[in-house]
Amino acid sequence: MKAVRIHEPAGISGLVYEEVPDARPGLCDVLVKVAACGITHNELDWPIWT
């Protein structure tokens, strides 16, 4: 599946669109299907990323 992930705290330039393995739940885990999600530009400026 495709995913947008952050590998380093660099704001928008840190976002990477890439192929990732399908999620597989482990023992005592739950797999939740996400229909849609989003992130705003302001969230990329949160102090946690810097």
Z-matrix of the N, CA and C atoms (Angstrom, degrees):
N
C 1 1.436
C 2 1.520 1 108.70
N 3 1.311 2 117.12 1 163.05
C 4 1.459 3 122.41 2 178.87
C 5 1.521 4 109.52 3 -97.00
N 6 1.322 5 116.91 4 149.05
C 7 1.462 6 121.83 5 179.26
C 8 1.514 7 109.51 6 -149.90
N 9 1.316 8 116.06 7 150.54
C 10 1.457 9 122.15 8 170.61
C 11 1.513 10 105.64 9 -102.78
N 12 1.321 11 116.21 10 119.59
C 13 1.463 12 120.62 11 -176.32
C 14 1.521 13 110.21 12 -128.34
N 15 1.328 14 114.75 13 161.06
C 16 1.461 15 121.54 14 176.96
C 17 1.524 16 107.37 15 -113.40
N 18 1.332 17 116.47 16 119.76
C 19 1.460 18 121.04 17 179.49
C 20 1.522 19 112.07 18 -98.21
N 21 1.318 20 117.07 19 -20.21
C 22 1.459 21 121.31 20 177.51
C 23 1.522 22 108.87 21 -149.79
N 24 1.324 23 117.62 22 148.65
C 25 1.467 24 120.68 23 -177.56
C 26 1.520 25 111.88 24 -74.20
N 27 1.329 26 116.05 25 86.33
C 28 1.466 27 120.12 26 -177.01
C 29 1.522 28 111.71 27 -133.20
N 30 1.336 29 117.85 28 26.40
C 31 1.458 30 120.61 29 -179.17
C 32 1.515 31 110.97 30 65.04
N 33 1.319 32 117.02 31 -144.29
C 34 1.464 33 121.74 32 -177.73
C 35 1.527 34 111.57 33 -61.04
N 36 1.315 35 118.16 34 -35.54
C 37 1.465 36 119.91 35 -178.81
C 38 1.527 37 112.12 36 -68.05
N 39 1.332 38 117.95 37 -15.35
C 40 1.458 39 120.94 38 177.52
C 41 1.515 40 113.96 39 -84.81
N 42 1.351 41 117.84 40 -9.13
C 43 1.461 42 121.68 41 179.60
C 44 1.524 43 110.41 42 -75.24
N 45 1.327 44 116.33 43 133.27
C 46 1.462 45 121.58 44 -179.68
C 47 1.525 46 108.64 45 -129.47
N 48 1.341 47 117.15 46 125.44
C 49 1.464 48 123.30 47 175.86
C 50 1.515 49 107.18 48 -93.06
N 51 1.335 50 116.94 49 117.34
C 52 1.459 51 119.38 50 -172.66
C 53 1.520 52 112.05 51 -151.02
N 54 1.304 53 115.02 52 166.00
C 55 1.458 54 122.71 53 175.87
C 56 1.532 55 108.32 54 -81.46
N 57 1.325 56 116.32 55 133.44
C 58 1.470 57 121.41 56 178.06
C 59 1.525 58 108.29 57 -132.22
N 60 1.321 59 118.03 58 155.96
C 61 1.461 60 120.01 59 179.10
C 62 1.532 61 111.25 60 -66.25
N 63 1.318 62 116.54 61 150.14
C 64 1.464 63 120.61 62 175.42
C 65 1.524 64 109.67 63 -60.23
N 66 1.320 65 115.64 64 140.27
C 67 1.467 66 120.55 65 179.84
C 68 1.524 67 110.07 66 -69.59
N 69 1.310 68 115.96 67 140.06
C 70 1.467 69 122.14 68 176.34
C 71 1.516 70 107.65 69 -131.83
N 72 1.332 71 116.94 70 122.11
C 73 1.463 72 119.09 71 -179.87
C 74 1.529 73 111.47 72 -70.30
N 75 1.316 74 114.82 73 143.95
C 76 1.452 75 120.86 74 175.28
C 77 1.521 76 110.23 75 -94.14
N 78 1.301 77 116.15 76 -172.33
C 79 1.455 78 122.31 77 178.31
C 80 1.532 79 109.43 78 -60.00
N 81 1.316 80 117.52 79 129.78
C 82 1.475 81 124.70 80 179.99
C 83 1.530 82 112.80 81 67.67
N 84 1.328 83 119.35 82 18.43
C 85 1.465 84 123.85 83 176.31
C 86 1.518 85 110.04 84 -103.02
N 87 1.322 86 115.82 85 162.36
C 88 1.462 87 122.49 86 176.01
C 89 1.519 88 107.39 87 -127.71
N 90 1.322 89 117.04 88 132.43
C 91 1.455 90 121.92 89 176.57
C 92 1.520 91 108.43 90 -98.06
N 93 1.331 92 117.50 91 122.54
C 94 1.458 93 123.20 92 -177.38
C 95 1.522 94 108.65 93 -110.96
N 96 1.336 95 117.24 94 128.14
C 97 1.453 96 121.41 95 177.65
C 98 1.530 97 108.59 96 -83.24
N 99 1.319 98 116.76 97 123.89
C 100 1.462 99 122.28 98 179.75
C 101 1.522 100 107.86 99 -99.06
N 102 1.328 101 116.75 100 121.57
C 103 1.467 102 121.25 101 -179.49
C 104 1.528 103 111.10 102 -80.83
N 105 1.319 104 117.15 103 -34.77
C 106 1.466 105 120.90 104 -179.95
C 107 1.522 106 109.16 105 -162.68
N 108 1.302 107 115.91 106 153.38
C 109 1.461 108 121.09 107 174.75
C 110 1.522 109 107.77 108 -154.39
N 111 1.299 110 116.26 109 169.49
C 112 1.455 111 119.49 110 -179.76
C 113 1.515 112 111.00 111 -158.41
N 114 1.303 113 114.72 112 165.93
C 115 1.454 114 121.83 113 176.57
C 116 1.524 115 107.07 114 -142.89
N 117 1.314 116 116.26 115 140.46
C 118 1.458 117 119.99 116 179.80
C 119 1.523 118 109.76 117 -97.61
N 120 1.322 119 115.85 118 161.00
C 121 1.463 120 120.49 119 179.18
C 122 1.527 121 110.18 120 -60.04
N 123 1.333 122 117.61 121 -37.02
C 124 1.464 123 120.51 122 179.74
C 125 1.525 124 111.62 123 -61.49
N 126 1.315 125 117.81 124 -35.02
C 127 1.460 126 120.49 125 179.03
C 128 1.527 127 111.46 126 -65.33
N 129 1.315 128 117.62 127 -29.38
C 130 1.462 129 120.82 128 177.52
C 131 1.520 130 111.60 129 -71.36
N 132 1.323 131 117.57 130 -17.58
C 133 1.465 132 122.01 131 179.28
C 134 1.518 133 113.13 132 -94.46
N 135 1.344 134 117.74 133 1.45
C 136 1.471 135 120.89 134 179.85
C 137 1.524 136 109.16 135 -61.02
N 138 1.341 137 117.84 136 146.03
C 139 1.474 138 121.17 137 -178.43
C 140 1.520 139 114.56 138 -58.02
N 141 1.336 140 118.53 139 -23.46
C 142 1.465 141 120.00 140 -179.02
C 143 1.532 142 111.22 141 -60.69
N 144 1.324 143 118.47 142 -27.89
C 145 1.468 144 121.91 143 -177.41
C 146 1.519 145 112.32 144 -84.85
N 147 1.320 146 117.68 145 -13.04
C 148 1.471 147 118.70 146 -176.23
C 149 1.500 148 112.12 147 -108.42
